[in-house]
Amino acid sequence: TLWSLSLLAAVAVGGPAMAEDGEWTALFDGKTLEGWVQKNGTATYRIEGDTIVGKTNEGSPNSFLCTEKDYGDFELEFEVKVDDRLNSGVQIRSQTKGGPTGRVNGPQVEIESGPAEAGYVYGEATGRGWLTPEERLIPHDHFKNGEWNHYRIKAVGPRIQTWINGEAIEDLTDEAIYETHPSGFIGLQVHGIKKGTGPYEVAWRNIRIRPIKK
């Protein structure tokens, strides 16, 4: 039937959720940082309109605003705008080494002005560097500098897929990182900066997530 064909097409392209998957939930209510906690660093996070704005603090290591809740298999969407001179990222399935106040570590989806590596996956504090294989780590210009960019991240089992503004960027299957990081928090990164530079800002809005059942 027409409905069946449409459903199959949607599944083939990673389209609308199947009935058994969870509903979308907003991670940011647009008013408070309830459900979030800062880990590492001294960058500041504030609410400005309908956005979360992260601002660098000279001399600070990488800072992360993290969900109090952990997520395993999910689809995550958000919009982000970043200063051209600032590196950022969003942690997924991440943890802290040595307890709640320890070093944030885990997969990070890159955010940076281009042409560069936005959308590829880095192993923050994992000792592995880029999780995206070097041969696929090709700079691109799908990230619109100085504008809002729509990210979509899908993590199911060892597979992590990313899109920026509707363009497929990464499709990574990494059994090793999944073994150590099968679930964890979502974290909004403000990268550390060199002495005598900044301040720089990165802003996020329309952050939402839905669980996926295998």
DOSEZA-428837 format. One record per residue (C-alpha): residue number from 1; residue in three letters; x, y, z. Coordinates in Angstrom, 1 decimal. Example, Ala and Ser with C-alpha at 12.3 -4.5 7.8 and 13.67 -1.06 7.14 Angstrom:
BEGIN
+-----+-----+--------+--------+--------+
|   n | res |     c1 |     c2 |     c3 |
+-----+-----+--------+--------+--------+
|   1 | ala |   12.3 |   -4.5 |    7.8 |
|   2 | ser |   13.7 |   -1.1 |    7.1 |
+-----+-----+--------+--------+--------+
This chain:
BEGIN
+-----+-----+--------+--------+--------+
|   n | res |     c1 |     c2 |     c3 |
+-----+-----+--------+--------+--------+
|   1 | thr |    0.0 |    0.0 |    0.0 |
|   2 | leu |    1.0 |    3.6 |   -0.3 |
|   3 | trp |    1.3 |    3.9 |    3.5 |
|   4 | ser |    3.6 |    0.9 |    3.6 |
|   5 | leu |    5.8 |    2.3 |    0.9 |
|   6 | ser |    6.0 |    5.6 |    2.7 |
|   7 | leu |    6.9 |    3.9 |    6.0 |
|   8 | leu |    9.7 |    1.9 |    4.3 |
|   9 | ala |   11.1 |    5.0 |    2.7 |
|  10 | ala |   11.1 |    6.8 |    6.0 |
|  11 | val |   12.9 |    4.0 |    7.7 |
|  12 | ala |   15.5 |    3.8 |    4.8 |
|  13 | val |   16.5 |    7.4 |    5.3 |
|  14 | gly |   16.2 |    7.5 |    9.1 |
|  15 | gly |   12.9 |    9.3 |    8.9 |
|  16 | pro |   10.1 |    9.7 |   11.4 |
|  17 | ala |   10.2 |    7.6 |   14.6 |
|  18 | met |    8.6 |    4.2 |   14.6 |
|  19 | ala |    5.8 |    3.7 |   17.1 |
|  20 | glu |    8.0 |    1.9 |   19.6 |
|  21 | asp |   10.4 |    4.7 |   19.9 |
|  22 | gly |   10.0 |    7.4 |   22.5 |
|  23 | glu |    8.5 |   10.9 |   22.2 |
|  24 | trp |   10.6 |   14.0 |   21.8 |
|  25 | thr |   11.5 |   15.8 |   25.0 |
|  26 | ala |   12.9 |   19.3 |   25.4 |
|  27 | leu |   16.2 |   19.3 |   27.3 |
|  28 | phe |   16.0 |   23.1 |   27.7 |
|  29 | asp |   12.8 |   24.7 |   28.8 |
|  30 | gly |   13.8 |   28.1 |   27.6 |
|  31 | lys |   13.6 |   29.6 |   31.1 |
|  32 | thr |   15.9 |   27.8 |   33.5 |
|  33 | leu |   18.9 |   25.4 |   33.6 |
|  34 | glu |   16.9 |   22.9 |   35.5 |
|  35 | gly |   18.2 |   19.4 |   34.7 |
|  36 | trp |   21.7 |   20.6 |   33.9 |
|  37 | val |   24.9 |   20.8 |   35.9 |
|  38 | gln |   28.3 |   22.3 |   35.1 |
|  39 | lys |   31.3 |   20.1 |   35.1 |
|  40 | asn |   35.0 |   21.1 |   34.7 |
|  41 | gly |   36.2 |   24.6 |   33.9 |
|  42 | thr |   35.0 |   28.1 |   34.8 |
|  43 | ala |   33.3 |   29.2 |   31.6 |
|  44 | thr |   29.9 |   30.7 |   32.3 |
|  45 | tyr |   26.5 |   29.6 |   31.0 |
|  46 | arg |   23.5 |   31.9 |   31.0 |
|  47 | ile |   20.0 |   32.1 |   29.5 |
|  48 | glu |   19.5 |   34.7 |   26.9 |
|  49 | gly |   16.0 |   34.7 |   25.3 |
|  50 | asp |   15.4 |   31.2 |   24.1 |
|  51 | thr |   19.1 |   30.2 |   24.1 |
|  52 | ile |   21.8 |   28.8 |   26.4 |
|  53 | val |   24.9 |   31.0 |   25.9 |
|  54 | gly |   28.3 |   29.7 |   26.9 |
|  55 | lys |   31.1 |   32.3 |   27.4 |
|  56 | thr |   34.8 |   31.6 |   27.6 |
|  57 | asn |   36.9 |   32.5 |   30.7 |
|  58 | glu |   40.5 |   33.0 |   30.0 |
|  59 | gly |   42.7 |   30.4 |   31.8 |
|  60 | ser |   39.9 |   27.9 |   32.1 |
|  61 | pro |   40.2 |   24.3 |   30.8 |
|  62 | asn |   37.3 |   22.9 |   28.8 |
|  63 | ser |   33.9 |   23.5 |   30.4 |
|  64 | phe |   30.8 |   21.4 |   30.0 |
|  65 | leu |   27.1 |   22.1 |   30.9 |
|  66 | cys |   25.8 |   18.5 |   31.3 |
|  67 | thr |   22.4 |   16.9 |   31.6 |
|  68 | glu |   21.8 |   15.3 |   35.0 |
|  69 | lys |   20.2 |   12.4 |   33.2 |
|  70 | asp |   22.0 |    9.7 |   31.2 |
|  71 | tyr |   21.0 |    8.6 |   27.7 |
|  72 | gly |   21.9 |    5.4 |   25.8 |
|  73 | asp |   20.3 |    5.0 |   22.4 |
|  74 | phe |   18.7 |    8.2 |   21.2 |
|  75 | glu |   18.2 |   10.9 |   18.6 |
|  76 | leu |   19.3 |   14.4 |   19.5 |
|  77 | glu |   18.5 |   17.7 |   17.7 |
|  78 | phe |   19.6 |   21.2 |   18.5 |
|  79 | glu |   20.6 |   24.5 |   16.8 |
|  80 | val |   23.9 |   26.1 |   17.5 |
|  81 | lys |   25.8 |   29.3 |   16.6 |
|  82 | val |   29.5 |   29.8 |   17.6 |
|  83 | asp |   32.0 |   32.6 |   17.4 |
|  84 | asp |   34.3 |   32.0 |   14.4 |
|  85 | arg |   37.3 |   31.9 |   16.7 |
|  86 | leu |   35.9 |   29.4 |   19.2 |
|  87 | asn |   36.0 |   25.6 |   19.1 |
|  88 | ser |   33.0 |   23.8 |   20.7 |
|  89 | gly |   31.2 |   20.5 |   20.7 |
|  90 | val |   28.4 |   18.4 |   22.2 |
|  91 | gln |   29.3 |   15.4 |   24.4 |
|  92 | ile |   27.1 |   12.3 |   24.0 |
|  93 | arg |   27.1 |    9.2 |   26.2 |
|  94 | ser |   29.8 |   10.9 |   28.4 |
|  95 | gln |   31.1 |   10.2 |   31.9 |
|  96 | thr |   33.4 |   11.7 |   34.5 |
|  97 | lys |   36.7 |   10.1 |   35.5 |
|  98 | gly |   37.1 |    9.6 |   39.2 |
|  99 | gly |   33.6 |   10.5 |   40.4 |
| 100 | pro |   31.1 |   13.3 |   39.8 |
| 101 | thr |   33.7 |   16.1 |   39.7 |
| 102 | gly |   36.2 |   14.2 |   37.6 |
| 103 | arg |   37.3 |   14.9 |   34.0 |
| 104 | val |   34.5 |   14.7 |   31.4 |
| 105 | asn |   35.2 |   12.1 |   28.8 |
| 106 | gly |   33.4 |   10.4 |   25.9 |
| 107 | pro |   32.3 |   10.9 |   22.3 |
| 108 | gln |   32.0 |   14.6 |   21.2 |
| 109 | val |   30.4 |   15.8 |   18.1 |
| 110 | glu |   32.5 |   18.7 |   16.8 |
| 111 | ile |   31.2 |   22.3 |   16.5 |
| 112 | glu |   33.4 |   24.9 |   14.7 |
| 113 | ser |   33.3 |   27.4 |   11.9 |
| 114 | gly |   34.4 |   26.1 |    8.5 |
| 115 | pro |   35.7 |   24.9 |    6.3 |
| 116 | ala |   36.6 |   22.5 |    9.1 |
| 117 | glu |   35.6 |   19.3 |   11.0 |
| 118 | ala |   32.1 |   20.2 |   12.3 |
| 119 | gly |   30.0 |   17.1 |   12.8 |
| 120 | tyr |   32.8 |   14.6 |   13.1 |
| 121 | val |   33.3 |   12.7 |   16.3 |
| 122 | tyr |   36.1 |   13.3 |   18.7 |
| 123 | gly |   37.0 |   11.2 |   21.8 |
| 124 | glu |   37.2 |   13.8 |   24.5 |
| 125 | ala |   39.7 |   12.8 |   27.1 |
| 126 | thr |   39.6 |    9.2 |   25.9 |
| 127 | gly |   43.3 |    9.1 |   24.8 |
| 128 | arg |   42.2 |    8.2 |   21.3 |
| 129 | gly |   41.9 |   11.7 |   19.6 |
| 130 | trp |   39.5 |   11.6 |   16.7 |
| 131 | leu |   37.1 |    8.7 |   16.6 |
| 132 | thr |   36.3 |    9.5 |   13.0 |
| 133 | pro |   38.9 |    7.7 |   10.9 |
| 134 | glu |   41.6 |    9.9 |    9.5 |
| 135 | glu |   40.7 |    9.1 |    5.9 |
| 136 | arg |   37.2 |   10.5 |    6.5 |
| 137 | leu |   38.3 |   13.6 |    8.4 |
| 138 | ile |   37.9 |   15.9 |    5.5 |
| 139 | pro |   37.2 |   19.6 |    6.1 |
| 140 | his |   33.8 |   20.8 |    4.7 |
| 141 | asp |   31.7 |   23.9 |    4.6 |
| 142 | his |   28.2 |   22.6 |    5.5 |
| 143 | phe |   28.5 |   24.6 |    8.8 |
| 144 | lys |   27.3 |   28.1 |    8.1 |
| 145 | asn |   29.6 |   30.5 |    9.8 |
| 146 | gly |   28.0 |   33.2 |   12.0 |
| 147 | glu |   24.5 |   31.6 |   11.6 |
| 148 | trp |   22.3 |   29.1 |   13.4 |
| 149 | asn |   23.1 |   25.6 |   12.3 |
| 150 | his |   20.8 |   22.6 |   12.8 |
| 151 | tyr |   22.4 |   19.4 |   14.2 |
| 152 | arg |   20.9 |   16.0 |   14.2 |
| 153 | ile |   22.7 |   13.1 |   16.1 |
| 154 | lys |   21.6 |    9.5 |   16.1 |
| 155 | ala |   23.3 |    7.0 |   18.4 |
| 156 | val |   22.1 |    3.4 |   18.4 |
| 157 | gly |   24.4 |    0.7 |   19.7 |
| 158 | pro |   28.0 |    1.3 |   18.4 |
| 159 | arg |   26.7 |    3.4 |   15.5 |
| 160 | ile |   26.8 |    7.2 |   15.7 |
| 161 | gln |   25.4 |    9.3 |   12.8 |
| 162 | thr |   25.5 |   13.0 |   12.4 |
| 163 | trp |   23.9 |   15.6 |   10.1 |
| 164 | ile |   24.4 |   19.4 |    9.9 |
| 165 | asn |   21.7 |   21.4 |    8.1 |
| 166 | gly |   20.3 |   18.2 |    6.6 |
| 167 | glu |   23.7 |   17.1 |    5.2 |
| 168 | ala |   25.0 |   13.7 |    6.3 |
| 169 | ile |   28.4 |   14.2 |    7.9 |
| 170 | glu |   29.4 |   11.1 |    9.8 |
| 171 | asp |   28.3 |    7.5 |   10.0 |
| 172 | leu |   30.6 |    5.9 |   12.5 |
| 173 | thr |   30.5 |    2.4 |   14.0 |
| 174 | asp |   33.0 |    2.1 |   16.9 |
| 175 | glu |   32.6 |   -1.0 |   19.0 |
| 176 | ala |   35.4 |    0.0 |   21.4 |
| 177 | ile |   33.9 |    3.4 |   22.4 |
| 178 | tyr |   30.5 |    1.8 |   22.8 |
| 179 | glu |   32.0 |   -0.8 |   25.1 |
| 180 | thr |   33.3 |    1.9 |   27.4 |
| 181 | his |   30.6 |    4.5 |   26.8 |
| 182 | pro |   27.2 |    2.7 |   26.1 |
| 183 | ser |   25.3 |    5.6 |   27.8 |
| 184 | gly |   26.0 |    8.8 |   29.6 |
| 185 | phe |   25.1 |   12.5 |   29.8 |
| 186 | ile |   24.8 |   15.1 |   27.1 |
| 187 | gly |   27.3 |   18.0 |   27.5 |
| 188 | leu |   27.5 |   21.4 |   25.9 |
| 189 | gln |   31.2 |   22.4 |   25.6 |
| 190 | val |   32.9 |   25.7 |   25.9 |
| 191 | his |   36.5 |   25.1 |   24.9 |
| 192 | gly |   39.5 |   26.6 |   26.7 |
| 193 | ile |   41.2 |   29.5 |   25.0 |
| 194 | lys |   44.7 |   30.8 |   24.8 |
| 195 | lys |   45.9 |   33.5 |   27.1 |
| 196 | gly |   45.2 |   37.0 |   25.8 |
| 197 | thr |   42.3 |   35.9 |   23.6 |
| 198 | gly |   38.5 |   36.1 |   23.9 |
| 199 | pro |   36.0 |   36.3 |   25.3 |
| 200 | tyr |   34.1 |   34.2 |   22.8 |
| 201 | glu |   30.6 |   32.8 |   22.9 |
| 202 | val |   28.6 |   29.8 |   21.7 |
| 203 | ala |   24.8 |   29.5 |   21.9 |
| 204 | trp |   22.4 |   26.6 |   21.7 |
| 205 | arg |   18.6 |   26.5 |   21.3 |
| 206 | asn |   15.8 |   24.1 |   20.5 |
| 207 | ile |   17.6 |   21.2 |   22.2 |
| 208 | arg |   15.4 |   18.0 |   22.2 |
| 209 | ile |   15.9 |   14.3 |   22.5 |
| 210 | arg |   14.0 |   11.1 |   22.1 |
| 211 | pro |   15.0 |    7.6 |   23.1 |
| 212 | ile |   15.3 |    4.9 |   20.5 |
| 213 | lys |   14.6 |    1.2 |   21.1 |
| 214 | lys |   16.7 |   -1.3 |   19.2 |
+-----+-----+--------+--------+--------+
